[in-house]
């Protein structure tokens, strides 16, 4: 799934999450990013269930790793970004992409 360049993968994932946090007022910036992610990952045969499994795993990881390091509001914002990302990806997998 991931390339040999794990540092690049981490940077890309962080960028996607940061975009999700910044887009909490609307999806104008998130939609093109989701579309690009769907196109880049199409060859993997992902399903919406994969996205919901990823969402659960990421939410648990964030809770375990970041609790105590972030305020409740900050953790809530990151959790909302993770949900928005995974749910948008799942919706995109169920619908047409260009």
C-alpha positions as CSV (number, residue, x, y, z in Angstrom):
1,X,0.0,0.0,0.0
2,X,2.7,2.5,0.9
3,X,5.9,3.2,-1.0
4,X,9.4,2.9,0.4
5,X,9.4,6.6,1.2
6,X,7.5,6.5,4.5
7,X,8.4,10.0,5.4
8,X,6.7,11.2,2.2
9,X,3.6,9.2,3.1
10,X,3.5,10.7,6.6
11,X,3.8,14.2,5.1
12,X,1.0,13.5,2.6
13,X,-1.3,12.1,5.3
14,X,-0.6,15.1,7.6
15,X,-1.4,17.4,4.7
16,X,-4.7,15.6,4.1
17,X,-5.7,15.8,7.7
18,X,-4.7,19.4,8.0
19,X,-6.9,20.2,5.0
20,X,-9.7,18.4,6.7
21,X,-9.3,20.5,9.8
22,X,-9.1,23.7,7.8
23,X,-12.2,22.7,5.8
24,X,-14.5,22.3,8.8
25,X,-16.6,25.2,7.6
26,X,-17.2,23.7,4.1
27,X,-15.8,21.2,1.7
28,X,-14.5,23.6,-1.0
29,X,-10.9,22.6,-0.2
30,X,-11.5,19.1,0.8
31,X,-13.5,17.9,-2.3
32,X,-10.6,18.3,-4.8
33,X,-8.3,16.6,-2.4
34,X,-10.7,13.7,-1.9
35,X,-11.1,13.4,-5.7
36,X,-7.3,13.2,-6.1
37,X,-7.0,10.6,-3.4
38,X,-9.7,8.5,-4.9
39,X,-7.9,8.6,-8.3
40,X,-4.5,7.8,-6.8
41,X,-5.8,4.9,-4.8
42,X,-8.3,3.5,-7.3
43,X,-5.9,0.6,-8.3
44,X,-6.1,-0.7,-4.7
45,X,-9.7,-1.7,-5.0
46,X,-10.7,0.0,-1.8
47,X,-14.3,-0.2,-0.6
48,X,-16.4,2.0,1.6
49,X,-16.0,-0.6,4.3
50,X,-12.2,-0.2,4.1
51,X,-12.7,3.6,4.7
52,X,-14.9,3.0,7.8
53,X,-12.3,0.5,9.2
54,X,-9.6,3.1,8.6
55,X,-11.7,5.7,10.3
56,X,-12.2,3.5,13.4
57,X,-8.5,2.7,13.6
58,X,-7.4,6.3,13.1
59,X,-9.8,7.6,15.7
60,X,-8.6,5.0,18.2
61,X,-4.9,5.8,17.4
62,X,-5.5,9.5,17.8
63,X,-7.3,9.0,21.1
64,X,-4.5,6.9,22.5
65,X,-1.6,8.9,21.2
66,X,-2.9,12.5,21.5
67,X,-5.0,12.4,24.7
68,X,-3.1,14.5,27.2
69,X,-1.2,16.4,24.5
70,X,-4.2,18.3,23.0
71,X,-7.1,20.2,24.5
72,X,-10.5,18.6,24.2
73,X,-11.4,21.1,21.5
74,X,-8.2,20.3,19.5
75,X,-8.8,16.6,19.8
76,X,-12.4,17.0,18.7
77,X,-11.3,19.0,15.7
78,X,-8.8,16.3,14.6
79,X,-11.5,13.6,15.2
80,X,-13.9,15.6,13.1
81,X,-11.3,15.9,10.3
82,X,-10.6,12.1,10.4
83,X,-14.3,11.4,10.2
84,X,-14.8,13.9,7.4
85,X,-11.9,12.5,5.4
86,X,-12.9,8.8,5.8
87,X,-16.6,9.4,5.2
88,X,-15.9,11.6,2.1
89,X,-13.6,8.9,0.8
90,X,-16.3,6.2,1.4
91,X,-18.9,8.3,-0.3
92,X,-16.6,8.8,-3.3
93,X,-16.0,5.1,-3.6
94,X,-19.7,4.6,-3.9
95,X,-20.2,7.3,-6.5
96,X,-18.5,8.2,-9.8
97,X,-15.2,9.9,-10.0
98,X,-13.7,11.6,-13.0
